[in-house]
Amino acid sequence: MKRIQWFVFLVTIVAVLLTACGAQAPTAAPTKAAAPAMAATAEPTMAAPTAEPTMAASKLEGTVLIDGSSTVAPISMAVAEEFQAQYPDVRVPVGISGTGGGFKKFCNGETDISDASRPIKASEIEACQKNGIEYIELPVAYDGLAVLVHPSNDFASCLTVAELKKIWEPEAEGQIKNWKQVRDSFPDRPLSLYGAGTDSGTYDYFTEAIVGKAGKSRGDYLPSEDDNVLVQGISGDPNALGFFGLAYYEENKDKIKLVAIDNGNGCVLPSNETVSNGTYQPLSRPLFIYVKRTSADRPEVQAFVKFYLENAARLSAAVGYIPLPAEVYPLALQRFEKRIVGTLFGGETPVGVTLQELLQKEQQK
């Protein structure tokens, strides 16, 4: 898939949401037995919404269970904290199992909302189908993946995508073990690798963008779904190279050092500006929450998701992430209120899609 600017990708989200939100005559929600046939398509479908109950804040109570991405967790935690201040009788615990681990729980019916730093995979769609779990896919923010080294590293200030692939591809396991093997001008010293665990959406996106296939990389590195563990590892190892979400760098910039990425147009450091304007490529991505369709009818979940989308721009920025364009959030809220189920991404982890591809797809409908 072509690696292009993610701001174009965000335009596609807006366009598809507009198309989805304009759908007519919602169909009735399928039974568990009918779910596989319905959810097998990549396009979102409509399930009949129920009338939203009126509720007083003082009477709203219950529990909203969230788990999943460590990248999205800070946003969900910030939303949960403010929401619980307004609705003190509603509990909103936020777990961190990684995107893949969160989807396992979600598709088993164990949680109401799954935080995800990538779109749902085909295998996860199948798992949800098997258990009759329908979901509403909602974009909430924007993020960049940061490549990091120890602060004392004074030579690897910029790496090309080709060099990152040389380091991380499966064939590098046990072979690329020295910085000098990456570039002749680098010093002859060991190369220590740190990165997201295989249950992480960050891992899936990084491997798709850099190696060319999601979930494929060398295995001889220190993995963790907890980005704080990776910060500790990189900050304590002068030979380290690692990757994780940009927001965690912002929280730990005194301990680790950013590496610029050259995707063919010169070295670019990740920042809110370079991620949002699409110049930091190919390691920029949108972030999501997935809401279980049956949970969406519970008053406390309805109130929480509405609160989330109405405050995601402000709170994502407060915890170091990048808000989506302002027009996306009301469209996402319409998507939730109409109970539009399914994924827009066909079970893939896309690095980018072009507007032309979207328009061609729309013309074929």
PAVOKOL-592599 format. One record per residue (C-alpha): x, y, z. Coordinates in Angstrom, 1 decimal, always signed. Layout:
PAVOKOL-592599
+--------+--------+--------+
!   east !  north !     up !
+--------+--------+--------+
!      X !      Y !      Z !
...
+--------+--------+--------+
end
This chain:
PAVOKOL-592599
+--------+--------+--------+
!   east !  north !     up !
+--------+--------+--------+
!   +0.0 !   +0.0 !   +0.0 !
!   +1.3 !   +3.4 !   -0.9 !
!   +2.8 !   +5.4 !   +1.9 !
!   +1.3 !   +8.8 !   +1.6 !
!   +0.4 !  +11.7 !   +3.9 !
!   -2.0 !  +10.8 !   +6.7 !
!   -3.9 !  +14.1 !   +6.4 !
!   -5.2 !  +12.7 !   +3.1 !
!   -6.1 !   +9.6 !   +5.1 !
!   -8.1 !  +11.7 !   +7.5 !
!  -10.0 !  +13.2 !   +4.6 !
!  -11.0 !   +9.7 !   +3.7 !
!  -12.4 !   +9.2 !   +7.2 !
!  -14.5 !  +12.3 !   +6.9 !
!  -15.7 !  +11.3 !   +3.4 !
!  -16.7 !   +7.8 !   +4.5 !
!  -18.3 !   +9.0 !   +7.7 !
!  -20.4 !  +11.4 !   +5.7 !
!  -21.4 !   +8.6 !   +3.4 !
!  -22.2 !   +6.3 !   +6.3 !
!  -24.1 !   +8.9 !   +8.2 !
!  -26.3 !   +9.6 !   +5.3 !
!  -27.4 !   +6.0 !   +5.0 !
!  -31.2 !   +5.5 !   +4.9 !
!  -33.6 !   +3.0 !   +6.6 !
!  -31.4 !   +1.2 !   +9.1 !
!  -31.8 !   -2.6 !   +9.2 !
!  -32.7 !   -4.6 !  +12.3 !
!  -29.7 !   -5.8 !  +14.3 !
!  -28.9 !   -9.4 !  +13.4 !
!  -29.1 !  -12.2 !  +15.8 !
!  -26.0 !  -14.0 !  +17.0 !
!  -26.5 !  -16.7 !  +14.3 !
!  -26.8 !  -14.1 !  +11.5 !
!  -23.8 !  -12.0 !  +12.6 !
!  -21.1 !  -13.8 !  +10.6 !
!  -22.9 !  -13.2 !   +7.3 !
!  -23.4 !   -9.6 !   +8.1 !
!  -20.0 !   -8.7 !   +9.4 !
!  -18.1 !  -10.5 !   +6.7 !
!  -18.1 !   -7.3 !   +4.6 !
!  -15.6 !   -4.6 !   +5.2 !
!  -18.2 !   -1.8 !   +4.9 !
!  -20.1 !   -0.5 !   +7.9 !
!  -23.8 !   -1.5 !   +8.2 !
!  -26.7 !   +0.0 !  +10.1 !
!  -28.3 !   -1.6 !  +13.1 !
!  -31.6 !   -0.3 !  +14.5 !
!  -30.9 !   +2.2 !  +17.3 !
!  -33.0 !   +2.2 !  +20.4 !
!  -34.4 !   +5.4 !  +21.8 !
!  -31.9 !   +7.1 !  +24.2 !
!  -33.3 !   +7.1 !  +27.7 !
!  -33.5 !  +10.4 !  +29.6 !
!  -31.3 !  +10.4 !  +32.7 !
!  -30.4 !  +12.7 !  +35.5 !
!  -26.7 !  +12.9 !  +36.3 !
!  -27.4 !  +12.0 !  +39.9 !
!  -29.2 !   +8.8 !  +38.9 !
!  -26.7 !   +7.5 !  +36.3 !
!  -24.8 !   +4.6 !  +37.6 !
!  -23.0 !   +1.4 !  +36.4 !
!  -19.6 !   +0.4 !  +35.0 !
!  -18.0 !   +1.0 !  +31.6 !
!  -15.2 !   -1.5 !  +31.0 !
!  -12.4 !   -0.4 !  +28.8 !
!   -9.2 !   -2.2 !  +27.8 !
!   -6.7 !   -2.3 !  +25.0 !
!   -4.0 !   +0.0 !  +23.5 !
!   -1.4 !   +1.5 !  +25.8 !
!   -1.2 !   +4.4 !  +23.3 !
!   -4.9 !   +5.2 !  +23.5 !
!   -5.1 !   +4.6 !  +27.3 !
!   -4.0 !   +8.1 !  +28.4 !
!   -6.8 !   +9.6 !  +26.4 !
!   -9.4 !   +7.2 !  +27.7 !
!   -8.1 !   +7.7 !  +31.3 !
!   -8.3 !  +11.5 !  +30.9 !
!  -11.9 !  +11.2 !  +29.6 !
!  -12.8 !   +8.7 !  +32.3 !
!  -11.5 !  +11.0 !  +35.0 !
!  -13.5 !  +14.0 !  +33.9 !
!  -16.6 !  +11.9 !  +33.2 !
!  -16.5 !  +10.3 !  +36.6 !
!  -16.3 !  +13.8 !  +38.2 !
!  -19.6 !  +14.6 !  +36.5 !
!  -21.1 !  +11.1 !  +37.1 !
!  -19.7 !   +9.9 !  +40.4 !
!  -21.8 !   +6.7 !  +40.4 !
!  -20.3 !   +5.4 !  +37.2 !
!  -17.1 !   +3.5 !  +37.3 !
!  -14.8 !   +3.6 !  +34.2 !
!  -11.7 !   +1.3 !  +34.8 !
!   -9.2 !   +1.5 !  +31.9 !
!   -7.0 !   -1.6 !  +31.3 !
!   -3.9 !   -1.8 !  +29.2 !
!   -3.6 !   -5.2 !  +27.4 !
!   -2.3 !   -3.8 !  +24.1 !
!   -4.5 !   -3.4 !  +21.0 !
!   -4.5 !   -7.1 !  +20.3 !
!   -5.0 !   -8.1 !  +23.9 !
!   -7.8 !   -5.7 !  +24.2 !
!   -9.6 !   -7.0 !  +21.1 !
!   -9.3 !  -10.6 !  +22.5 !
!  -11.2 !   -9.5 !  +25.6 !
!  -13.6 !   -7.4 !  +23.5 !
!  -14.5 !  -10.1 !  +21.0 !
!  -15.0 !  -12.5 !  +24.0 !
!  -17.6 !  -10.1 !  +25.3 !
!  -15.6 !   -9.1 !  +28.4 !
!  -15.4 !   -5.3 !  +27.8 !
!  -17.7 !   -2.5 !  +26.6 !
!  -15.0 !   -0.5 !  +24.8 !
!  -11.7 !   -1.5 !  +23.2 !
!   -8.9 !   +1.1 !  +22.8 !
!   -7.0 !   +0.6 !  +19.5 !
!   -4.0 !   +2.2 !  +17.9 !
!   -4.9 !   +0.5 !  +14.6 !
!   -8.0 !   -0.7 !  +12.8 !
!   -9.4 !   -4.1 !  +13.8 !
!   -7.7 !   -7.0 !  +12.0 !
!   -9.5 !   -9.6 !   +9.8 !
!   -8.7 !  -12.3 !  +12.4 !
!  -10.3 !  -10.1 !  +15.1 !
!  -13.3 !   -9.5 !  +13.0 !
!  -13.7 !  -13.2 !  +12.7 !
!  -13.4 !  -13.7 !  +16.4 !
!  -16.1 !  -11.1 !  +17.0 !
!  -18.3 !  -12.7 !  +14.4 !
!  -17.9 !  -16.1 !  +16.1 !
!  -19.2 !  -14.7 !  +19.4 !
!  -21.9 !  -12.4 !  +17.9 !
!  -20.1 !   -9.2 !  +18.9 !
!  -20.9 !   -6.2 !  +16.8 !
!  -18.9 !   -3.0 !  +17.2 !
!  -19.0 !   +0.7 !  +16.3 !
!  -15.7 !   +2.0 !  +15.1 !
!  -14.9 !   +5.6 !  +16.2 !
!  -11.7 !   +7.6 !  +15.4 !
!  -10.7 !   +9.8 !  +18.4 !
!   -7.2 !  +11.3 !  +17.8 !
!   -4.0 !  +11.3 !  +15.8 !
!   -0.5 !  +10.0 !  +16.8 !
!   +3.0 !   +9.6 !  +15.5 !
!   +5.3 !   +6.7 !  +16.2 !
!   +8.6 !   +7.9 !  +17.6 !
!  +12.0 !   +6.2 !  +17.0 !
!  +14.3 !   +6.7 !  +20.0 !
!  +17.9 !   +6.3 !  +21.2 !
!  +19.8 !   +6.9 !  +24.4 !
!  +20.6 !  +10.6 !  +25.0 !
!  +24.3 !  +10.0 !  +24.6 !
!  +23.9 !   +8.7 !  +21.1 !
!  +25.4 !  +11.4 !  +18.9 !
!  +25.5 !   +9.6 !  +15.6 !
!  +22.1 !   +8.3 !  +14.8 !
!  +20.2 !  +11.6 !  +14.5 !
!  +18.4 !  +10.5 !  +11.4 !
!  +17.6 !   +7.1 !   +9.9 !
!  +16.1 !   +6.2 !   +6.5 !
!  +13.1 !   +3.9 !   +6.2 !
!  +15.4 !   +1.5 !   +4.4 !
!  +17.8 !   +1.4 !   +7.3 !
!  +14.9 !   +0.9 !   +9.8 !
!  +13.7 !   -2.0 !   +7.6 !
!  +17.3 !   -3.5 !   +7.5 !
!  +17.3 !   -3.4 !  +11.3 !
!  +13.7 !   -4.7 !  +12.0 !
!  +12.9 !   -7.2 !   +9.2 !
!  +12.7 !  -10.9 !  +10.1 !
!  +15.9 !  -11.6 !   +8.2 !
!  +17.8 !   -9.3 !  +10.5 !
!  +17.3 !  -11.6 !  +13.5 !
!  +20.7 !  -12.7 !  +14.8 !
!  +22.4 !  -11.0 !  +11.8 !
!  +22.2 !   -7.2 !  +12.3 !
!  +23.7 !   -6.8 !  +15.8 !
!  +26.0 !   -3.8 !  +15.4 !
!  +25.4 !   -0.2 !  +14.6 !
!  +28.1 !   -0.2 !  +12.0 !
!  +26.1 !   -2.8 !  +10.1 !
!  +23.3 !   -0.3 !   +9.7 !
!  +25.6 !   +2.4 !   +8.2 !
!  +29.3 !   +2.3 !   +7.6 !
!  +29.9 !   +5.7 !   +9.3 !
!  +28.3 !   +4.5 !  +12.5 !
!  +30.6 !   +3.3 !  +15.3 !
!  +31.5 !   -0.4 !  +15.9 !
!  +29.3 !   -1.0 !  +18.9 !
!  +26.4 !   -3.4 !  +19.8 !
!  +22.9 !   -2.6 !  +18.7 !
!  +20.2 !   -3.2 !  +21.4 !
!  +16.5 !   -3.1 !  +20.3 !
!  +13.4 !   -2.2 !  +22.2 !
!   +9.8 !   -2.1 !  +20.9 !
!   +6.2 !   -2.7 !  +21.3 !
!   +5.0 !   -6.2 !  +22.1 !
!   +3.3 !   -8.3 !  +19.5 !
!   -0.2 !   -7.7 !  +21.0 !
!   +0.3 !   -4.0 !  +20.5 !
!   -1.3 !   -2.0 !  +17.7 !
!   +1.9 !   +0.1 !  +17.7 !
!   +3.8 !   -3.1 !  +16.7 !
!   +1.4 !   -3.9 !  +13.9 !
!   +1.5 !   -0.4 !  +12.5 !
!   +5.3 !   -0.1 !  +12.8 !
!   +5.9 !   -3.4 !  +11.1 !
!   +3.4 !   -2.6 !   +8.3 !
!   +4.9 !   +0.8 !   +7.7 !
!   +8.6 !   -0.1 !   +8.0 !
!   +8.9 !   -3.9 !   +7.2 !
!   +6.0 !   -4.0 !   +4.7 !
!   +3.8 !   -6.5 !   +6.5 !
!   +2.0 !   -6.1 !   +9.8 !
!   +3.1 !   -8.4 !  +12.6 !
!   +6.4 !   -9.4 !  +10.9 !
!   +9.7 !   -8.5 !  +12.4 !
!  +12.8 !  -10.0 !  +14.0 !
!  +12.1 !  -11.6 !  +17.4 !
!  +15.4 !  -10.9 !  +19.2 !
!  +14.4 !   -7.6 !  +20.8 !
!  +13.0 !   -6.5 !  +24.2 !
!   +9.2 !   -6.2 !  +23.7 !
!   +6.6 !   -4.7 !  +26.0 !
!   +3.0 !   -3.5 !  +25.7 !
!   +3.9 !   -1.0 !  +28.5 !
!   +5.6 !   +2.0 !  +26.9 !
!   +7.0 !   +3.0 !  +30.3 !
!   +9.0 !   -0.2 !  +30.3 !
!  +10.4 !   +0.8 !  +26.9 !
!  +11.3 !   +4.2 !  +28.2 !
!  +13.2 !   +2.7 !  +31.1 !
!  +15.0 !   +0.3 !  +28.8 !
!  +16.1 !   +2.9 !  +26.2 !
!  +17.1 !   +5.5 !  +28.8 !
!  +19.3 !   +3.0 !  +30.6 !
!  +21.1 !   +1.5 !  +27.5 !
!  +23.6 !   +3.7 !  +25.5 !
!  +23.4 !   +1.2 !  +22.6 !
!  +19.6 !   +1.3 !  +22.4 !
!  +17.2 !   +1.9 !  +19.5 !
!  +13.4 !   +1.6 !  +20.1 !
!  +10.0 !   +2.8 !  +19.0 !
!   +6.7 !   +3.8 !  +20.7 !
!   +4.0 !   +6.5 !  +20.6 !
!   +5.1 !  +10.1 !  +20.4 !
!   +3.1 !  +11.1 !  +23.4 !
!   +5.3 !   +8.9 !  +25.7 !
!   +8.4 !  +10.7 !  +24.3 !
!   +6.8 !  +14.0 !  +25.2 !
!   +6.4 !  +12.8 !  +28.8 !
!  +10.0 !  +11.5 !  +29.0 !
!  +12.0 !  +13.9 !  +26.7 !
!  +14.6 !  +14.4 !  +29.4 !
!  +15.5 !  +10.7 !  +29.4 !
!  +15.6 !   +9.7 !  +25.7 !
!  +16.4 !  +11.2 !  +22.3 !
!  +14.3 !  +11.4 !  +19.1 !
!  +15.5 !  +10.2 !  +15.8 !
!  +14.4 !  +11.9 !  +12.6 !
!  +13.1 !   +9.7 !   +9.8 !
!  +14.0 !  +10.2 !   +6.1 !
!  +11.3 !   +8.8 !   +3.8 !
!  +12.9 !  +10.1 !   +0.7 !
!  +12.2 !  +13.8 !   +1.3 !
!  +14.8 !  +14.6 !   +3.9 !
!  +15.0 !  +14.1 !   +7.7 !
!  +11.9 !  +14.9 !   +9.6 !
!  +11.4 !  +14.8 !  +13.4 !
!   +8.0 !  +13.8 !  +14.7 !
!   +6.0 !  +16.6 !  +16.3 !
!   +2.4 !  +17.7 !  +16.5 !
!   +2.9 !  +19.9 !  +13.5 !
!   +4.7 !  +17.3 !  +11.3 !
!   +2.3 !  +14.6 !  +12.2 !
!   -0.8 !  +16.7 !  +11.6 !
!   +0.4 !  +18.2 !   +8.3 !
!   +1.5 !  +14.8 !   +6.9 !
!   +5.2 !  +15.5 !   +6.6 !
!   +6.3 !  +12.9 !   +9.1 !
!   +6.0 !   +9.7 !   +7.1 !
!   +5.3 !   +6.8 !   +7.2 !
!   +4.9 !   +6.7 !  +11.0 !
!   +1.7 !   +8.8 !  +11.6 !
!   -1.6 !   +7.2 !  +12.3 !
!   -5.2 !   +7.7 !  +13.7 !
!   -6.3 !   +6.2 !  +17.0 !
!   -9.7 !   +4.5 !  +17.7 !
!  -12.2 !   +3.3 !  +20.2 !
!  -14.5 !   +0.4 !  +19.4 !
!  -17.8 !   +0.3 !  +21.2 !
!  -19.8 !   -3.0 !  +21.6 !
!  -23.2 !   -2.6 !  +19.9 !
!  -25.2 !   -4.1 !  +22.8 !
!  -23.3 !   -2.0 !  +25.4 !
!  -24.1 !   +1.1 !  +23.4 !
!  -27.7 !   +0.9 !  +24.5 !
!  -26.9 !   +1.1 !  +28.2 !
!  -27.4 !   +4.6 !  +29.6 !
!  -23.9 !   +4.9 !  +31.2 !
!  -22.2 !   +3.8 !  +28.0 !
!  -24.2 !   +6.1 !  +25.9 !
!  -23.3 !   +9.0 !  +28.2 !
!  -19.6 !   +8.1 !  +28.3 !
!  -19.2 !   +7.7 !  +24.5 !
!  -21.0 !  +11.0 !  +23.9 !
!  -18.8 !  +12.7 !  +26.5 !
!  -15.7 !  +11.1 !  +25.0 !
!  -16.3 !  +12.4 !  +21.5 !
!  -17.4 !  +15.8 !  +22.7 !
!  -14.1 !  +16.2 !  +24.7 !
!  -11.6 !  +14.0 !  +22.7 !
!  -10.0 !  +17.0 !  +20.9 !
!   -9.3 !  +18.9 !  +24.1 !
!   -8.3 !  +15.9 !  +26.3 !
!   -6.2 !  +14.2 !  +23.6 !
!   -4.2 !  +17.4 !  +23.2 !
!   -3.9 !  +17.7 !  +27.0 !
!   -2.2 !  +14.3 !  +27.2 !
!   +0.2 !  +14.8 !  +24.3 !
!   -1.8 !  +13.6 !  +21.3 !
!   -3.1 !  +15.4 !  +18.2 !
!   -6.8 !  +16.1 !  +17.7 !
!   -8.5 !  +15.1 !  +14.5 !
!  -10.0 !  +17.8 !  +12.3 !
!  -12.9 !  +19.5 !  +14.1 !
!  -15.5 !  +18.2 !  +11.6 !
!  -14.7 !  +14.6 !  +12.3 !
!  -15.9 !  +14.5 !  +15.9 !
!  -19.6 !  +15.4 !  +15.2 !
!  -19.6 !  +12.9 !  +12.3 !
!  -18.2 !  +10.2 !  +14.7 !
!  -20.9 !  +11.1 !  +17.2 !
!  -23.6 !  +10.7 !  +14.4 !
!  -22.0 !   +7.3 !  +13.6 !
!  -22.4 !   +6.3 !  +17.2 !
!  -25.9 !   +7.6 !  +17.6 !
!  -27.0 !   +5.8 !  +14.4 !
!  -25.4 !   +2.6 !  +15.7 !
!  -23.4 !   +2.1 !  +12.4 !
!  -21.5 !   -1.1 !  +13.0 !
!  -18.5 !   -2.5 !  +11.2 !
!  -15.1 !   -1.2 !  +10.1 !
!  -14.1 !   +1.1 !   +7.3 !
!  -10.8 !   -0.6 !   +6.7 !
!  -11.6 !   -4.1 !   +5.6 !
!   -9.5 !   -5.9 !   +8.4 !
!   -6.3 !   -4.3 !   +7.2 !
!   -3.7 !   -2.0 !   +9.0 !
!   -3.3 !   +0.6 !   +6.3 !
!   -0.3 !   +2.9 !   +6.1 !
!   -2.3 !   +5.3 !   +3.9 !
!   -5.1 !   +5.4 !   +1.3 !
!   -5.6 !   +7.9 !   -1.5 !
!   -8.6 !  +10.1 !   -2.0 !
!   -8.7 !   +8.7 !   -5.6 !
!   -9.0 !   +5.2 !   -4.2 !
!  -11.8 !   +6.2 !   -2.0 !
!  -13.7 !   +7.9 !   -4.8 !
!  -13.3 !   +4.9 !   -7.0 !
!  -14.7 !   +2.7 !   -4.2 !
!  -17.6 !   +5.0 !   -3.7 !
!  -18.4 !   +5.0 !   -7.4 !
!  -18.6 !   +1.2 !   -7.4 !
!  -21.3 !   +1.2 !   -4.7 !
+--------+--------+--------+
end
